[in-house]
């Protein structure tokens, strides 16, 4: 049990330090969906304040997508229990994304609306950093999604600025595998609320996740090797972009 907790705190701290995610005096808005990743991230950010010689302010933001259920109420109780400032914003983003009027993929529209609202809320409240709970598996899965479906080599990054540096997105769980976070949440007795989205478990990401998990079963070093490979690119051994025109 102690091993899991120590491992999580070590990798969380390593990501914060090595990627330079947090500085003294930061005001960080924490995007909390209610799932294990965002809940663990909020918990770790709060706990870290007790052990580091810097100060930063936190505010949790939850976007209620309109699917019903009791998640917003449970989260409000949780935020009050841990004594963190919070904003719960009720929307119809999920319903709109799954309506007949939407011609885009539901996940694409819902994600865009949710992120836009988080950005606006953070800026309005004076928070210039936004923490998202993407874990190491999310980085890897996005990498392969972009290769398979967009024809480009890219992924999400641990730290990214928007609007000419006015807002900065940080992802402190970048070095933590999903399964490790799951064990940590169970160990600490943290909430892991259900996902009521009808598209949950039906996306292209799920197919890639299953494929990768089959590889991980065969060799537990593959996950780490893929993650390291994303920042160790040898361009000399990759084909250049085609810059010529084929003649008929």
C-alpha positions in Angstrom: 0.0 0.0 0.0 2.7 2.4 1.0 4.6 1.6 -2.3 1.6 2.8 -4.4 1.3 6.0 -2.5 5.0 6.8 -2.6 5.2 5.9 -6.3 2.3 8.2 -7.1 3.7 11.1 -5.1 7.2 10.6 -6.6 6.0 10.6 -10.2 3.6 13.5 -9.6 6.4 15.5 -8.1 8.8 14.6 -10.8 6.4 15.8 -13.5 5.8 19.0 -11.7 9.5 19.6 -11.2 10.9 18.4 -14.5 8.3 20.0 -16.7 8.3 23.2 -14.5 4.5 23.1 -14.2 4.0 25.1 -11.0 5.7 28.3 -9.6 5.3 30.2 -6.4 2.2 32.3 -6.4 0.4 30.5 -9.2 -3.4 30.5 -9.3 -4.4 27.1 -10.6 -7.9 26.2 -11.8 -8.3 22.4 -11.6 -10.7 20.8 -14.1 -12.6 18.1 -12.2 -14.8 15.8 -14.1 -15.4 13.5 -11.1 -13.4 10.6 -12.5 -10.4 9.0 -10.8 -7.8 11.1 -12.7 -9.1 14.6 -11.9 -10.0 13.7 -8.3 -6.5 12.2 -7.7 -4.9 15.3 -9.3 -6.8 17.7 -7.0 -5.9 15.6 -4.0 -2.2 15.5 -4.9 -2.1 19.3 -5.6 -3.6 20.0 -2.2 -1.3 17.5 -0.4 1.7 18.9 -2.1 1.2 22.3 -0.5 2.0 20.7 2.8 5.5 19.6 1.7 6.9 22.2 -0.6 8.4 25.7 0.2 6.1 27.5 -2.2 2.5 28.6 -2.2 -0.2 28.4 -4.9 -4.0 28.9 -4.9 -6.4 26.3 -6.2 -10.0 26.4 -7.4 -11.9 23.3 -8.7 -14.1 23.7 -11.8 -16.7 21.1 -12.7 -18.7 21.3 -15.9 -22.1 19.5 -15.5 -22.8 18.3 -19.0 -26.5 17.8 -18.5 -26.8 14.0 -18.4 -28.4 13.9 -15.0 -27.3 11.9 -12.1 -25.9 13.1 -8.8 -22.3 13.8 -9.7 -22.6 17.6 -9.2 -24.1 17.2 -5.8 -21.5 14.6 -4.8 -18.7 16.8 -6.0 -20.0 19.9 -4.2 -20.0 17.8 -1.0 -16.5 16.6 -1.7 -15.2 20.1 -2.4 -16.7 21.4 0.8 -15.2 18.5 2.8 -11.7 19.1 1.5 -12.1 22.9 1.9 -11.3 23.9 -1.7 -12.8 26.8 -3.6 -15.0 25.6 -6.5 -17.3 26.5 -9.3 -19.9 24.0 -10.6 -21.4 25.1 -13.9 -24.5 23.4 -15.2 -24.8 23.2 -19.0 -26.5 21.2 -21.8 -23.3 20.5 -23.6 -23.6 16.7 -23.5 -27.2 16.8 -24.7 -26.4 19.3 -27.5 -23.4 17.1 -28.6 -25.7 14.1 -29.0 -28.6 15.9 -30.6 -29.6 15.5 -34.2 -28.6 19.1 -34.9 -24.9 18.3 -34.2 -23.1 17.2 -37.4 -19.8 16.7 -35.6 -18.6 13.8 -33.5 -20.3 14.1 -30.0 -17.0 13.9 -28.2 -15.4 16.6 -30.3 -18.2 19.2 -29.8 -18.7 18.4 -26.1 -14.9 18.6 -25.4 -14.6 21.9 -27.2 -17.5 23.5 -25.4 -16.4 22.2 -22.0 -12.8 23.4 -22.5 -13.9 26.8 -23.7 -16.1 27.2 -20.6 -13.3 26.1 -18.3 -10.9 28.6 -19.9 -13.5 31.5 -19.6 -14.3 30.6 -16.0 -10.6 30.4 -15.0 -9.8 33.8 -16.7 -12.8 35.5 -15.2 -11.8 34.3 -11.7 -8.2 35.4 -12.2 -6.7 32.0 -12.5 -3.9 31.8 -15.2 -3.1 28.1 -15.0 -5.5 25.3 -15.7 -4.7 21.7 -14.6 -6.1 18.8 -16.6 -6.0 15.2 -15.4 -4.6 13.5 -18.5 -2.5 10.6 -17.4 0.4 8.8 -19.2 -2.0 6.5 -21.1 -3.8 9.5 -22.4 -0.6 10.9 -23.9 0.2 7.6 -25.5 -3.3 7.0 -26.8 -3.5 10.5 -28.3 -0.2 9.9 -30.0 -1.5 6.8 -31.8 -4.9 8.4 -32.5 -3.1 11.2 -34.3 -1.0 8.7 -36.3 -3.9 6.5 -37.3 -6.6 9.0 -37.9 -4.8 12.3 -38.6 -1.6 11.2 -40.4 0.6 13.2 -38.1 3.1 12.5 -35.3 1.8 14.5 -32.3 0.2 14.2 -28.9 -0.8 16.3 -25.9 2.0 18.0 -23.9 2.6 18.5 -20.2 2.6 22.3 -20.4 1.0 24.4 -23.1 0.3 28.2 -23.4 -2.8 29.7 -25.0 -3.9 33.2 -26.0 -0.3 34.5 -26.3 0.7 33.2 -22.9 -2.3 34.5 -20.9 -3.4 31.0 -19.9 -1.3 27.9 -19.4 -2.5 24.4 -19.3 -0.6 21.9 -17.2 -0.9 18.1 -16.9 0.7 17.0 -13.7 -0.3 13.3 -14.2 1.8 13.0 -17.3 4.1 10.3 -15.8 1.4 8.3 -14.1 -0.2 5.2 -15.8 -4.0 5.0 -15.4 -3.8 1.7 -13.5 -1.5 3.3 -10.9 -3.9 6.2 -10.4 -6.8 3.7 -10.0 -5.0 1.8 -7.3 -4.1 5.1 -5.5 -7.7 6.3 -5.6 -8.9 3.0 -4.1 -6.2 3.2 -1.4 -7.1 6.7 -0.4 -10.8 6.1 -0.5 -11.3 9.0 -3.0 -14.5 9.3 -5.0 -14.6 7.9 -8.6 -18.0 9.0 -10.0 -19.7 7.3 -12.9 -19.7 8.7 -16.4 -23.2 9.1 -17.7 -22.2 10.0 -21.3 -23.9 7.6 -23.8 -20.7 7.7 -26.0 -18.5 6.5 -23.1 -16.7 3.3 -24.2 -17.6 3.7 -27.8 -14.9 6.0 -29.2 -11.9 5.2 -31.4 -9.7 5.8 -28.3 -11.1 2.6 -26.8 -10.0 0.5 -29.7 -6.5 1.9 -29.5 -6.5 1.4 -25.7 -7.4 -2.3 -26.1 -4.7 -2.8 -28.7 -2.1 -1.2 -26.4 -3.2 -3.2 -23.4 -2.6 -6.4 -25.3 1.0 -5.2 -25.9 1.5 -4.2 -22.3 0.4 -7.7 -21.2 3.3 -9.2 -23.2 5.9 -6.7 -22.0 5.4 -4.3 -19.1 8.2 -2.0 -20.5 6.3 -1.1 -23.6 4.3 1.7 -22.0 7.3 3.5 -20.7 9.3 2.9 -24.0 6.5 4.5 -26.0 6.3 7.5 -23.7 10.0 8.1 -23.8 10.0 7.6 -27.6 7.7 10.6 -28.0 10.5 12.9 -26.7 13.4 11.0 -28.3 12.8 11.6 -32.0 15.6 10.7 -34.5 14.6 12.7 -37.6 17.6 11.3 -39.5 15.8 8.0 -39.6 12.3 9.2 -40.5 11.3 10.0 -44.1 11.0 13.8 -44.9 7.8 15.4 -46.0 7.0 15.1 -49.6 7.5 18.5 -51.2 7.3 17.4 -54.9 4.4 17.2 -57.3 3.7 14.0 -59.2 3.6 14.5 -62.9 0.8 12.7 -64.9 
